[in-house]
């Protein structure tokens, strides 16, 4: 599916040790108004072609739950940059499905990469059906990442493990986020479970004064932040 993402981009219109985490590839696809059903049918055709040709690459297709328009994010993970050199014959054999079936329903494409921070991230959650993705652009990555480490230590002491997968963006346009926090859930009902936020966790351990100091220090590093819920399309993922 990496080949698919590259082909799409060619179209106009477009955790304590420093472990090198995997690379997350993200292709944000905005579907033309009124073309959602056709887009999903086209992706299904591509998946059928890819599996018929014994393709081995995997991907997930997520649909954004809020916001303007119909937006999907195609994600895949690779171990390192060398993985991009690997040939994908099944992807090559099915490229015509991208040009003739998928692209006519696409309004625009945006591609980005981010490095997972395994020492700061949670373990995989089996049965994940949705993720809340918090994106943040910061003015001092070094200080912000130190803050992440400090806050994750509080969560580990209170709950045993972090709640989110954390990624550091690599490159991108001037408005790209610096970091991404992805919190998985198995169902909408799971999102109703009430849990203390990080500042309340810190307050319970260190007191209100320390919690407020850490909150204020973090706020000074944040230039912009936003959050969306994404729903996994199992039938269109591989």
ZAGUTI-902701 format. One record per residue (C-alpha): residue number from 1; residue in three letters; x, y, z. Coordinates in Angstrom, 3 decimals, m for minus. Example, Ala and Ser with C-alpha at 12.3 -4.5 7.8 and 13.67 -1.06 7.14 Angstrom:
BEGIN
PT pos code        x        y        z
PT   1  ALA   12.300   m4.500    7.800
PT   2  SER   13.670   m1.060    7.140
***
This chain:
BEGIN
PT pos code        x        y        z
PT   1  UNK    0.000    0.000    0.000
PT   2  UNK    3.054    2.294    0.262
PT   3  UNK    3.056    2.392   m3.540
PT   4  UNK   m0.540    3.564   m3.492
PT   5  UNK    0.313    6.482   m1.239
PT   6  UNK    3.213    7.506   m3.450
PT   7  UNK    1.028    7.302   m6.561
PT   8  UNK   m1.668    9.417   m4.961
PT   9  UNK    0.873   12.109   m4.189
PT  10  UNK    1.958   12.298   m7.813
PT  11  UNK   m1.472   13.531   m8.839
PT  12  UNK   m2.150   17.232   m9.077
PT  13  UNK   m4.839   18.307   m6.554
PT  14  UNK   m3.698   17.372   m4.885
PT  15  UNK   10.832    4.485   25.833
PT  16  UNK   13.944    5.469   28.614
PT  17  UNK   16.595    4.282   26.163
PT  18  UNK   16.621    6.092   22.865
PT  19  UNK   14.881    3.310   20.951
PT  20  UNK   14.361    4.143   17.281
PT  21  UNK   10.608    3.732   17.010
PT  22  UNK    8.797    2.618   13.895
PT  23  UNK    7.816    5.114   11.214
PT  24  UNK    4.128    5.906   10.831
PT  25  UNK    3.021    6.825    7.295
PT  26  UNK   m0.150    8.899    7.106
PT  27  UNK   m2.032    9.807    3.941
PT  28  UNK   m4.971   12.136    4.586
PT  29  UNK   m7.551   11.808    1.816
PT  30  UNK  m10.368   14.321    1.390
PT  31  UNK  m13.172   12.743   m0.634
PT  32  UNK  m15.237   14.786   m3.057
PT  33  UNK  m18.679   15.785   m1.792
PT  34  UNK  m21.233   13.084   m2.584
PT  35  UNK  m18.568   10.527   m3.544
PT  36  UNK  m18.157    8.675   m0.238
PT  37  UNK  m19.880    5.439   m1.295
PT  38  UNK  m17.988    5.347   m4.585
PT  39  UNK  m14.683    5.972   m2.810
PT  40  UNK  m15.222    3.111   m0.362
PT  41  UNK  m16.236    0.775   m3.189
PT  42  UNK  m13.052    1.719   m5.078
PT  43  UNK  m10.831    1.050   m2.067
PT  44  UNK  m12.527   m2.320   m1.678
PT  45  UNK  m11.697   m3.138   m5.302
PT  46  UNK   m8.068   m2.213   m4.706
PT  47  UNK   m7.908   m4.386   m1.588
PT  48  UNK   m9.392   m7.340   m3.505
PT  49  UNK   m6.817   m6.892   m6.271
PT  50  UNK   m3.967   m6.604   m3.772
PT  51  UNK   m4.966   m9.754   m1.903
PT  52  UNK   m5.533  m11.648   m5.156
PT  53  UNK   m1.949  m10.786   m6.103
PT  54  UNK   m0.661  m12.052   m2.726
PT  55  UNK    0.278   m8.630   m1.406
PT  56  UNK    1.972   m8.689    1.986
PT  57  UNK    1.883   m5.041    3.081
PT  58  UNK   m0.684   m3.988    5.694
PT  59  UNK   m2.610   m0.765    6.229
PT  60  UNK   m5.484    0.738    8.208
PT  61  UNK   m8.106    3.092    6.836
PT  62  UNK   m9.643    5.501    9.356
PT  63  UNK  m12.541    7.912    8.806
PT  64  UNK  m12.578   11.221   10.647
PT  65  UNK  m15.708   11.524   12.779
PT  66  UNK  m15.873   15.328   13.117
PT  67  UNK  m14.956   18.349   11.055
PT  68  UNK  m15.646   19.640    7.574
PT  69  UNK  m16.057   17.263    4.647
PT  70  UNK  m15.412   13.536    4.356
PT  71  UNK  m11.847   12.775    5.383
PT  72  UNK  m10.000    9.466    5.641
PT  73  UNK   m6.503    8.721    6.885
PT  74  UNK   m4.612    5.765    5.456
PT  75  UNK   m1.903    4.579    7.852
PT  76  UNK    0.870    2.011    7.742
PT  77  UNK    3.973    1.293    9.816
PT  78  UNK    7.508    0.432    8.727
PT  79  UNK   10.542   m0.425   10.831
PT  80  UNK   12.921    2.046    9.192
PT  81  UNK   13.616    4.153    6.095
PT  82  UNK   15.153    1.160    4.303
PT  83  UNK   11.682   m0.370    4.144
PT  84  UNK   10.759    2.244    1.533
PT  85  UNK   13.243    0.604   m0.853
PT  86  UNK   11.341   m2.665   m0.734
PT  87  UNK    9.470   m3.566   m3.907
PT  88  UNK    5.751   m4.273   m3.714
PT  89  UNK    4.827   m6.224   m6.832
PT  90  UNK    1.192   m6.624   m5.820
PT  91  UNK    0.936   m2.865   m5.353
PT  92  UNK    2.475   m2.290   m8.771
PT  93  UNK    0.079   m4.755  m10.366
PT  94  UNK   m2.916   m2.961   m8.848
PT  95  UNK   m1.911    0.644   m9.487
PT  96  UNK   m4.471    0.986  m12.261
PT  97  UNK   m7.199    0.682   m9.618
PT  98  UNK   m5.853    3.847   m8.009
PT  99  UNK   m5.886    5.885  m11.223
PT 100  UNK   m9.172    4.615  m12.640
PT 101  UNK  m11.260    3.855   m9.549
PT 102  UNK   m9.980    5.771   m6.503
PT 103  UNK   m8.659    9.096   m7.790
PT 104  UNK  m11.869   10.225   m9.550
PT 105  UNK  m13.462   10.477   m6.096
PT 106  UNK  m10.580   12.270   m4.351
PT 107  UNK  m10.522   16.026   m3.813
PT 108  UNK   m7.047   16.323   m2.270
PT 109  UNK   m4.236   14.361   m0.639
PT 110  UNK   m1.803   15.203    2.175
PT 111  UNK    1.070   12.933    3.167
PT 112  UNK    3.145   12.952    6.372
PT 113  UNK    5.439   10.749    8.445
PT 114  UNK    6.060   10.503   12.173
PT 115  UNK    8.365    8.471   14.398
PT 116  UNK    6.858    6.479   17.233
PT 117  UNK    8.317    7.130   20.695
PT 118  UNK    8.064    3.593   22.125
PT 119  UNK    9.482    4.422   25.546
PT 120  UNK    6.731    6.984   26.069
PT 121  UNK    3.870    5.051   24.458
PT 122  UNK    1.368    2.498   25.640
PT 123  UNK    1.282   m1.157   24.564
PT 124  UNK   m1.003   m2.064   21.626
PT 125  UNK   m4.694   m2.405   22.460
PT 126  UNK   m6.241   m5.477   20.853
PT 127  UNK   m9.631   m4.852   19.284
PT 128  UNK   m9.110   m1.127   18.713
PT 129  UNK  m12.011    0.345   16.721
PT 130  UNK  m11.412    4.069   17.160
PT 131  UNK   m8.721    6.511   18.232
PT 132  UNK   m8.792   10.035   19.617
PT 133  UNK   m5.900   11.866   17.976
PT 134  UNK   m4.526   14.968   19.678
PT 135  UNK   m2.121   16.963   17.508
PT 136  UNK    0.073   19.729   18.864
PT 137  UNK    2.512   22.218   17.351
PT 138  UNK    5.138   23.433   19.812
PT 139  UNK    7.817   26.128   19.904
PT 140  UNK   10.432   24.068   21.767
PT 141  UNK   10.452   20.364   20.956
PT 142  UNK   13.211   19.476   23.431
PT 143  UNK   11.415   21.070   26.384
PT 144  UNK    8.044   19.687   25.303
PT 145  UNK    9.369   16.139   25.022
PT 146  UNK   10.955   16.388   28.457
PT 147  UNK    7.549   17.435   29.731
PT 148  UNK    5.961   14.394   28.088
PT 149  UNK    8.440   12.107   29.875
PT 150  UNK    7.696   13.764   33.202
PT 151  UNK    3.926   13.540   32.784
PT 152  UNK    4.047    9.937   31.577
PT 153  UNK    5.925    9.024   34.759
PT 154  UNK    2.983   10.340   36.797
PT 155  UNK    0.519    8.291   34.705
PT 156  UNK    2.616    5.154   35.064
PT 157  UNK    2.700    5.511   38.840
PT 158  UNK   m1.054    6.110   38.972
PT 159  UNK   m2.290    3.634   36.354
PT 160  UNK    0.592    1.331   35.480
PT 161  UNK    1.074    2.396   31.844
PT 162  UNK    0.565    5.364   29.485
PT 163  UNK   m2.796    5.882   27.775
PT 164  UNK   m1.603    6.897   24.308
PT 165  UNK    0.746    6.116   21.467
PT 166  UNK    3.041    9.111   20.978
PT 167  UNK    4.667   10.138   17.694
PT 168  UNK    7.142   12.860   16.739
PT 169  UNK    6.510   14.325   13.286
PT 170  UNK    9.340   14.296   10.765
PT 171  UNK    9.302   17.298    8.452
PT 172  UNK    6.164   18.657    6.853
PT 173  UNK    4.717   22.048    5.964
PT 174  UNK    4.972   25.048    8.351
PT 175  UNK    1.603   24.295    9.954
PT 176  UNK    2.286   20.584   10.518
PT 177  UNK    2.029   19.369   14.106
PT 178  UNK    5.135   18.586   16.099
PT 179  UNK    3.672   15.648   18.023
PT 180  UNK    0.686   13.334   17.824
PT 181  UNK   m0.989   11.519   20.729
PT 182  UNK   m3.274    8.651   19.688
PT 183  UNK   m5.518    7.173   22.387
PT 184  UNK   m7.259    3.907   21.375
PT 185  UNK  m10.731    2.667   22.316
PT 186  UNK  m12.643   m0.532   21.602
PT 187  UNK  m16.075    1.131   21.491
PT 188  UNK  m17.935    4.390   21.921
PT 189  UNK  m19.088    3.141   25.317
PT 190  UNK  m15.456    2.956   26.453
PT 191  UNK  m15.183    6.677   25.828
PT 192  UNK  m17.836    7.289   28.507
PT 193  UNK  m15.559    5.924   31.228
PT 194  UNK  m14.558    8.833   33.473
PT 195  UNK  m10.817    9.124   34.187
PT 196  UNK   m8.742   11.831   35.824
PT 197  UNK   m6.889   14.068   33.398
PT 198  UNK   m3.126   14.389   33.720
PT 199  UNK   m3.310   17.568   35.803
PT 200  UNK   m5.627   15.931   38.343
PT 201  UNK   m3.274   12.927   38.529
PT 202  UNK   m0.354   15.256   39.254
PT 203  UNK   m2.405   17.193   41.792
PT 204  UNK   m3.250   13.999   43.690
PT 205  UNK    0.441   13.096   43.944
PT 206  UNK    2.161   16.479   44.263
PT 207  UNK   m0.548   18.975   45.119
PT 208  UNK   m2.402   21.727   43.264
PT 209  UNK    0.522   24.144   43.191
PT 210  UNK    2.840   21.745   41.375
PT 211  UNK    0.067   20.709   38.977
PT 212  UNK   m0.648   24.334   38.076
PT 213  UNK    3.055   25.080   37.581
PT 214  UNK    3.455   22.156   35.221
PT 215  UNK    0.276   23.061   33.350
PT 216  UNK    1.454   26.642   32.853
PT 217  UNK    4.913   25.527   31.717
PT 218  UNK    3.351   23.199   29.158
PT 219  UNK    0.974   25.899   27.877
PT 220  UNK    3.913   28.213   27.115
PT 221  UNK    5.336   25.598   24.744
PT 222  UNK    2.129   25.057   22.757
PT 223  UNK    1.502   27.167   19.668
PT 224  UNK   m1.502   25.285   18.317
PT 225  UNK   m3.478   22.161   19.237
PT 226  UNK   m6.458   20.241   17.857
PT 227  UNK   m8.146   16.878   18.235
PT 228  UNK  m10.307   14.498   16.172
PT 229  UNK  m11.909   11.100   16.602
PT 230  UNK  m11.202    8.520   13.890
PT 231  UNK  m13.175    5.323   13.228
PT 232  UNK  m11.449    2.236   11.818
PT 233  UNK  m12.877    0.659    8.639
PT 234  UNK  m11.894   m2.975    9.152
PT 235  UNK  m13.376   m4.053    5.844
PT 236  UNK  m11.153   m1.598    3.935
PT 237  UNK   m8.008   m2.261    5.966
PT 238  UNK   m5.531   m5.095    5.586
***
